[in-house]
Amino acid sequence: MAAPGKKTRGRQKIEMKKIENEDDKLITFSKRRTGIYKKASELVTLCGAEIGFVVFSPAGKPFSFGHPSIESIVNKYLNENPPPNDNTHPLVEAHRKMKINQLTHQYNEIEVQLDSEMERGKMLDKMNAGRRKGWWEKPMDQMNLEELKQFGKSLENLRDRVARKFNEKLVVAAAAAPRPPPQAMMDPTQMMNYPYGTNIGNDIAGPSYYVPGPPSYGFPRERQF
């Protein structure tokens, strides 16, 4: 029976080439520099080696590491002003190494936190860039069911807010609009010149007045014999 075909490509070898993105370049440098410091500290602790190196960041900032110091390592390498024989007591030397290990450990932790914050900053920048783009601009074909539900709720909320704001604007506009002046009332004495039951000034643009008839008091009519 033939073995089933391999579905995954397995572990791929990463091509070593210069990183073009400046942010990625700085993050990679910080991580790799931390790894170099850690390896150098382990070498000093395990073997008691004297080690020193200098590295420049992509921005041109120098970083150095040395044990017991970068100056002693450089002087020893150049054979200039070699340090005198160190007759330090073993307890003092042990305490110094322990202190160096503690500082190295703290430094490594700070470097890890710094890398984490840089990654978090990049993520926040991407999120802010996405938020600047309107949520309604995302194609619905790329939304899943939950996103479509949320999209529908957002549209409903937007519709309600627009309607509420529209009504508020109408109320404000109506309150601020100038009211027409009241129509002048006709002098009652002028109404006496018109017959009873007629409309005066029946004009579309003007007011219309009705001249009422004589009052009726309900007296019985006189009977005819």
Secondary structure, DSSP 4 states (H G I P E B T S, - for coil): -PPPPP-S--SPPPP------HHHHHHHHHHHHHHHHHHHHHHHHHH---EEEEEE-TTS-EEEEEES-HHHHHHHHHTSSPPPP----HHHHHHHHHHHHHHHHHHHHHHHHHHHHHHHHHHHHHHHHHHHS-GGGS-GGG--HHHHHHHHHHHHHHHHHHHHHHHHHHHHHHHHSPPPPPPPPPPHHHHTTS-TT-EE---SSS--EE--------PPPPPP-
